[in-house]
Amino acid sequence: MVAFGERLPTLRRAMRGHMRERTLSRDRLIATVVWLLEHTFIRVGNKTYADQNQSYGLTTMRNKHVGVKGNTVTFSFKGKSGVEHELDVTNPTVAKTIKACIDLPGYELFQYVDEDDKRHVVDSADVNSYLRAHTGADFSAKDFRTWGGSVLAGDSLYHKGNAENPKQLKSNIADVVAVVSDHLGNTKKICRTYYIHPAIISSYEREILVPHFARSYGKKSSKKLALTAEEYATWSLIKDS
């Protein structure tokens, strides 16, 4: 997670440039998928799951699962374990790209057009290859869910404040795990085990997290690293643990 946080700004710079490309290029489409991974927590998708279970992720999404109205994209689909998802994303660049994708022939949503005017569907391997190319490390789409879950948990616990007694401590942690579970679409047990870095919970239990976040929010280091305040607080907490 420390290395991921350090390389995230470089990846984001590459994404911003690719998302502004005029053609429906491979880089533009994959950058858009990665942006959505980061901002929606939707899973990257698996063709086998889509074919066998009719459950979908970003790369297996079909045109029927999205609608575009102005700068807002609405996703409505069945995800892993049959969980129904519906969410809105408002971003003019993303909306423009998805509208262009919908206008292409075929039912797969995320298709790019190569130099020979041939269409190709973006898959999870393309996404992971893009992440490796623009971070210089072996990161995958799953790392976004772990990063996002850890940042959300850390920021939520900070706003809870230190617990006054063991019962409140247990309740606060359970509440925050439930929030992360709701955002990620996983069970609470899976979220706590795999998508919240252990340093987040342990530092809160030891009353380290709240003062650390308070100090981190006042520093300029987050701007230097091009991370949000809550991202920098989470990153530095894990780094120092």
C-alpha positions as a LaTeX table, in Angstrom:
\begin{tabular}{lrrr}
\hline
Residue & $x$ (\AA) & $y$ (\AA) & $z$ (\AA) \\
\hline
Met1 & 0.00 & 0.00 & 0.00 \\
Val2 & 2.87 & 2.40 & 0.70 \\
Ala3 & 4.36 & 1.85 & $-2.76$ \\
Phe4 & 0.92 & 2.11 & $-4.35$ \\
Gly5 & 0.29 & 5.48 & $-2.70$ \\
Glu6 & 3.68 & 6.77 & $-3.83$ \\
Arg7 & 3.06 & 5.84 & $-7.46$ \\
Leu8 & $-0.59$ & 6.81 & $-7.65$ \\
Pro9 & 0.09 & 10.47 & $-8.60$ \\
Thr10 & 2.22 & 9.37 & $-11.58$ \\
Leu11 & $-0.56$ & 7.07 & $-12.73$ \\
Arg12 & $-3.14$ & 9.82 & $-12.36$ \\
Arg13 & $-1.10$ & 12.22 & $-14.49$ \\
Ala14 & $-0.93$ & 9.63 & $-17.28$ \\
Met15 & $-4.66$ & 8.98 & $-16.98$ \\
Arg16 & $-5.55$ & 12.67 & $-17.26$ \\
Gly17 & $-3.61$ & 12.98 & $-20.50$ \\
His18 & $-5.05$ & 9.81 & $-22.01$ \\
Met19 & $-8.64$ & 10.64 & $-21.03$ \\
Arg20 & $-8.41$ & 13.86 & $-23.07$ \\
Glu21 & $-7.41$ & 12.11 & $-26.31$ \\
Arg22 & $-9.75$ & 12.83 & $-29.22$ \\
Thr23 & $-10.03$ & 9.31 & $-30.66$ \\
Leu24 & $-11.40$ & 6.22 & $-28.90$ \\
Ser25 & $-7.87$ & 4.93 & $-28.46$ \\
Arg26 & $-6.78$ & 2.04 & $-26.28$ \\
Asp27 & $-5.16$ & 4.40 & $-23.77$ \\
Arg28 & $-8.23$ & 6.63 & $-23.57$ \\
Leu29 & $-10.56$ & 3.69 & $-22.89$ \\
Ile30 & $-8.32$ & 1.99 & $-20.35$ \\
Ala31 & $-7.63$ & 5.28 & $-18.55$ \\
Thr32 & $-11.38$ & 5.81 & $-18.30$ \\
Val33 & $-11.87$ & 2.32 & $-16.86$ \\
Val34 & $-9.10$ & 2.94 & $-14.31$ \\
Trp35 & $-10.66$ & 6.28 & $-13.35$ \\
Leu36 & $-13.95$ & 4.47 & $-12.75$ \\
Leu37 & $-12.19$ & 1.77 & $-10.73$ \\
Glu38 & $-10.80$ & 4.48 & $-8.50$ \\
His39 & $-13.97$ & 6.52 & $-8.08$ \\
Thr40 & $-16.71$ & 3.88 & $-7.98$ \\
Phe41 & $-15.10$ & 0.76 & $-6.42$ \\
Ile42 & $-16.78$ & $-1.32$ & $-9.15$ \\
Arg43 & $-14.87$ & $-4.56$ & $-9.73$ \\
Val44 & $-12.77$ & $-4.79$ & $-12.88$ \\
Gly45 & $-14.85$ & $-7.70$ & $-14.22$ \\
Asn46 & $-14.29$ & $-11.27$ & $-15.33$ \\
Lys47 & $-15.55$ & $-12.72$ & $-18.63$ \\
Thr48 & $-16.22$ & $-16.14$ & $-17.09$ \\
Tyr49 & $-18.45$ & $-14.61$ & $-14.40$ \\
Ala50 & $-20.28$ & $-12.59$ & $-17.04$ \\
Asp51 & $-20.86$ & $-15.58$ & $-19.33$ \\
Gln52 & $-21.78$ & $-18.11$ & $-16.64$ \\
Asn53 & $-23.50$ & $-16.01$ & $-13.99$ \\
Gln54 & $-24.57$ & $-12.84$ & $-15.82$ \\
Ser55 & $-22.70$ & $-10.86$ & $-13.18$ \\
Tyr56 & $-20.66$ & $-7.93$ & $-14.38$ \\
Gly57 & $-17.74$ & $-5.63$ & $-13.67$ \\
Leu58 & $-16.36$ & $-2.64$ & $-15.55$ \\
Thr59 & $-14.64$ & $-4.49$ & $-18.40$ \\
Thr60 & $-17.60$ & $-6.82$ & $-18.95$ \\
Met61 & $-20.24$ & $-4.10$ & $-18.74$ \\
Arg62 & $-22.69$ & $-3.91$ & $-21.62$ \\
Asn63 & $-24.42$ & $-0.94$ & $-23.20$ \\
Lys64 & $-27.70$ & $-1.91$ & $-21.54$ \\
His65 & $-26.10$ & $-1.38$ & $-18.13$ \\
Val66 & $-25.44$ & 2.35 & $-18.58$ \\
Gly67 & $-27.26$ & 5.53 & $-19.39$ \\
Val68 & $-25.84$ & 8.99 & $-20.07$ \\
Lys69 & $-27.70$ & 12.21 & $-19.34$ \\
Gly70 & $-25.63$ & 15.34 & $-19.73$ \\
Asn71 & $-22.45$ & 14.88 & $-17.70$ \\
Thr72 & $-23.88$ & 12.08 & $-15.56$ \\
Val73 & $-23.46$ & 8.37 & $-16.22$ \\
Thr74 & $-25.81$ & 5.93 & $-14.47$ \\
Phe75 & $-24.65$ & 2.34 & $-13.98$ \\
Ser76 & $-27.25$ & $-0.34$ & $-13.25$ \\
Phe77 & $-26.07$ & $-3.95$ & $-13.22$ \\
Lys78 & $-25.80$ & $-7.21$ & $-11.32$ \\
Gly79 & $-22.38$ & $-7.70$ & $-9.76$ \\
Lys80 & $-20.60$ & $-10.58$ & $-8.07$ \\
Ser81 & $-22.78$ & $-12.85$ & $-5.89$ \\
Gly82 & $-25.88$ & $-11.46$ & $-7.59$ \\
Val83 & $-25.72$ & $-8.09$ & $-5.81$ \\
Glu84 & $-27.61$ & $-5.38$ & $-7.71$ \\
His85 & $-25.75$ & $-2.10$ & $-8.14$ \\
Glu86 & $-27.00$ & 1.32 & $-9.20$ \\
Leu87 & $-24.84$ & 4.41 & $-9.02$ \\
Asp88 & $-24.31$ & 7.76 & $-10.71$ \\
Val89 & $-21.01$ & 9.27 & $-11.78$ \\
Thr90 & $-20.82$ & 12.91 & $-12.83$ \\
Asn91 & $-17.78$ & 13.81 & $-14.91$ \\
Pro92 & $-17.98$ & 15.47 & $-18.36$ \\
Thr93 & $-14.89$ & 13.71 & $-19.74$ \\
Val94 & $-16.07$ & 10.28 & $-18.63$ \\
Ala95 & $-19.62$ & 10.91 & $-19.86$ \\
Lys96 & $-18.34$ & 11.96 & $-23.28$ \\
Thr97 & $-16.21$ & 8.83 & $-23.60$ \\
Ile98 & $-18.98$ & 6.47 & $-22.53$ \\
Lys99 & $-21.48$ & 8.14 & $-24.88$ \\
Ala100 & $-19.02$ & 7.57 & $-27.74$ \\
Cys101 & $-18.63$ & 3.92 & $-26.69$ \\
Ile102 & $-22.39$ & 3.37 & $-26.67$ \\
Asp103 & $-22.57$ & 4.72 & $-30.22$ \\
Leu104 & $-20.22$ & 1.98 & $-31.50$ \\
Pro105 & $-21.67$ & $-1.24$ & $-32.96$ \\
Gly106 & $-21.89$ & $-4.22$ & $-30.60$ \\
Tyr107 & $-23.17$ & $-4.71$ & $-27.06$ \\
Glu108 & $-19.86$ & $-4.53$ & $-25.12$ \\
Leu109 & $-19.47$ & $-1.09$ & $-23.56$ \\
Phe110 & $-15.73$ & $-0.49$ & $-23.35$ \\
Gln111 & $-14.39$ & $-0.90$ & $-26.88$ \\
Tyr112 & $-11.50$ & 1.00 & $-28.43$ \\
Val113 & $-10.71$ & 1.57 & $-32.09$ \\
Asp114 & $-7.18$ & 0.88 & $-33.37$ \\
Glu115 & $-5.23$ & 2.51 & $-36.21$ \\
Asp116 & $-6.84$ & 0.11 & $-38.71$ \\
Asp117 & $-10.32$ & 1.11 & $-37.55$ \\
Lys118 & $-10.86$ & $-2.26$ & $-35.86$ \\
Arg119 & $-12.73$ & $-2.50$ & $-32.57$ \\
His120 & $-11.35$ & $-4.29$ & $-29.50$ \\
Val121 & $-12.98$ & $-4.93$ & $-26.12$ \\
Val122 & $-10.99$ & $-3.80$ & $-23.06$ \\
Asp123 & $-10.41$ & $-6.65$ & $-20.60$ \\
Ser124 & $-8.89$ & $-7.00$ & $-17.14$ \\
Ala125 & $-5.50$ & $-7.98$ & $-18.61$ \\
Asp126 & $-5.43$ & $-4.67$ & $-20.52$ \\
Val127 & $-6.18$ & $-2.78$ & $-17.32$ \\
Asn128 & $-3.48$ & $-4.53$ & $-15.31$ \\
Ser129 & $-0.97$ & $-4.04$ & $-18.13$ \\
Tyr130 & $-1.76$ & $-0.30$ & $-18.15$ \\
Leu131 & $-1.29$ & $-0.10$ & $-14.39$ \\
Arg132 & 2.10 & $-1.80$ & $-14.61$ \\
Ala133 & 3.19 & 0.42 & $-17.50$ \\
His134 & 2.34 & 3.66 & $-15.72$ \\
Thr135 & 3.41 & 2.79 & $-12.18$ \\
Gly136 & 6.51 & 0.74 & $-12.97$ \\
Ala137 & 5.33 & $-1.89$ & $-10.49$ \\
Asp138 & 3.22 & $-5.03$ & $-10.43$ \\
Phe139 & $-0.06$ & $-3.49$ & $-9.29$ \\
Ser140 & $-3.49$ & $-4.74$ & $-10.32$ \\
Ala141 & $-7.06$ & $-3.47$ & $-10.32$ \\
Lys142 & $-7.61$ & $-5.11$ & $-6.92$ \\
Asp143 & $-5.11$ & $-2.68$ & $-5.36$ \\
Phe144 & $-7.55$ & 0.18 & $-5.99$ \\
Arg145 & $-10.17$ & $-1.54$ & $-3.86$ \\
Thr146 & $-7.69$ & $-2.12$ & $-1.03$ \\
Trp147 & $-6.44$ & 1.46 & $-1.26$ \\
Gly148 & $-9.94$ & 2.89 & $-1.42$ \\
Gly149 & $-11.21$ & 0.70 & 1.41 \\
Ser150 & $-8.28$ & 1.62 & 3.64 \\
Val151 & $-8.59$ & 5.36 & 2.97 \\
Leu152 & $-12.34$ & 5.28 & 3.59 \\
Ala153 & $-11.89$ & 3.31 & 6.81 \\
Gly154 & $-9.14$ & 5.60 & 8.10 \\
Asp155 & $-11.03$ & 8.80 & 7.37 \\
Ser156 & $-14.26$ & 7.40 & 8.83 \\
Leu157 & $-12.55$ & 6.30 & 12.05 \\
Tyr158 & $-10.89$ & 9.71 & 12.35 \\
His159 & $-14.26$ & 11.41 & 12.19 \\
Lys160 & $-15.62$ & 9.01 & 14.83 \\
Gly161 & $-12.95$ & 10.22 & 17.24 \\
Asn162 & $-11.35$ & 8.13 & 19.96 \\
Ala163 & $-13.71$ & 5.76 & 21.76 \\
Glu164 & $-14.54$ & 6.44 & 25.40 \\
Asn165 & $-14.81$ & 2.78 & 26.40 \\
Pro166 & $-14.28$ & $-0.75$ & 24.97 \\
Lys167 & $-17.94$ & $-1.09$ & 23.97 \\
Gln168 & $-17.84$ & 2.13 & 21.94 \\
Leu169 & $-14.51$ & 1.09 & 20.41 \\
Lys170 & $-16.01$ & $-2.15$ & 19.14 \\
Ser171 & $-19.12$ & $-0.33$ & 17.90 \\
Asn172 & $-17.14$ & 2.37 & 16.06 \\
Ile173 & $-14.99$ & $-0.20$ & 14.27 \\
Ala174 & $-18.05$ & $-2.27$ & 13.33 \\
Asp175 & $-19.80$ & 0.84 & 11.97 \\
Val176 & $-16.83$ & 1.77 & 9.79 \\
Val177 & $-16.34$ & $-1.77$ & 8.48 \\
Ala178 & $-20.04$ & $-1.70$ & 7.52 \\
Val179 & $-19.52$ & 1.58 & 5.62 \\
Val180 & $-16.60$ & 0.10 & 3.67 \\
Ser181 & $-18.58$ & $-3.08$ & 3.04 \\
Asp182 & $-21.42$ & $-1.04$ & 1.58 \\
His183 & $-19.09$ & 0.90 & $-0.73$ \\
Leu184 & $-17.15$ & $-2.13$ & $-1.95$ \\
Gly185 & $-20.04$ & $-4.58$ & $-2.15$ \\
Asn186 & $-18.23$ & $-7.23$ & $-0.10$ \\
Thr187 & $-19.20$ & $-8.86$ & 3.18 \\
Lys188 & $-17.97$ & $-7.17$ & 6.34 \\
Lys189 & $-15.65$ & $-10.09$ & 7.08 \\
Ile190 & $-14.07$ & $-9.95$ & 3.62 \\
Cys191 & $-13.66$ & $-6.17$ & 3.86 \\
Arg192 & $-11.96$ & $-6.25$ & 7.24 \\
Thr193 & $-9.68$ & $-9.13$ & 6.22 \\
Tyr194 & $-8.70$ & $-8.11$ & 2.70 \\
Tyr195 & $-9.68$ & $-4.50$ & 1.95 \\
Ile196 & $-8.78$ & $-2.56$ & 5.10 \\
His197 & $-5.07$ & $-2.44$ & 5.91 \\
Pro198 & $-4.53$ & $-3.94$ & 9.40 \\
Ala199 & $-2.64$ & $-0.83$ & 10.54 \\
Ile200 & $-5.86$ & 1.19 & 10.24 \\
Ile201 & $-7.78$ & $-0.84$ & 12.80 \\
Ser202 & $-4.84$ & $-1.49$ & 15.13 \\
Ser203 & $-3.79$ & 2.16 & 15.24 \\
Tyr204 & $-7.35$ & 3.21 & 16.05 \\
Glu205 & $-7.49$ & 0.67 & 18.87 \\
Arg206 & $-4.27$ & 2.14 & 20.29 \\
Glu207 & $-5.57$ & 5.73 & 19.92 \\
Ile208 & $-2.86$ & 6.56 & 17.40 \\
Leu209 & $-5.01$ & 7.06 & 14.31 \\
Val210 & $-7.06$ & 10.10 & 15.35 \\
Pro211 & $-4.15$ & 12.37 & 16.38 \\
His212 & $-2.11$ & 11.16 & 13.39 \\
Phe213 & $-4.88$ & 12.13 & 10.96 \\
Ala214 & $-5.32$ & 15.47 & 12.73 \\
Arg215 & $-1.61$ & 16.24 & 12.28 \\
Ser216 & $-1.51$ & 14.96 & 8.70 \\
Tyr217 & $-4.50$ & 17.04 & 7.60 \\
Gly218 & $-2.58$ & 20.18 & 8.50 \\
Lys219 & 0.56 & 19.35 & 6.52 \\
Lys220 & 1.53 & 20.45 & 3.02 \\
Ser221 & 3.12 & 17.08 & 2.25 \\
Ser222 & $-0.12$ & 15.80 & 0.73 \\
Lys223 & 0.13 & 18.45 & $-2.00$ \\
Lys224 & 3.75 & 17.55 & $-2.65$ \\
Leu225 & 2.76 & 13.91 & $-3.16$ \\
Ala226 & $-0.40$ & 14.96 & $-5.06$ \\
Leu227 & $-2.60$ & 12.94 & $-2.72$ \\
Thr228 & $-5.81$ & 14.10 & $-1.07$ \\
Ala229 & $-5.58$ & 14.92 & 2.63 \\
Glu230 & $-7.24$ & 11.66 & 3.67 \\
Glu231 & $-5.06$ & 9.67 & 1.27 \\
Tyr232 & $-1.89$ & 11.23 & 2.65 \\
Ala233 & $-3.01$ & 10.62 & 6.23 \\
Thr234 & $-3.72$ & 6.96 & 5.44 \\
Trp235 & $-0.51$ & 6.50 & 3.46 \\
Ser236 & 1.71 & 8.05 & 6.14 \\
Leu237 & 0.00 & 6.06 & 8.90 \\
Ile238 & 0.64 & 2.77 & 7.10 \\
Lys239 & 4.17 & 3.87 & 6.22 \\
Asp240 & 5.00 & 4.62 & 9.86 \\
Ser241 & 3.37 & 1.51 & 11.29 \\
\hline
\end{tabular}
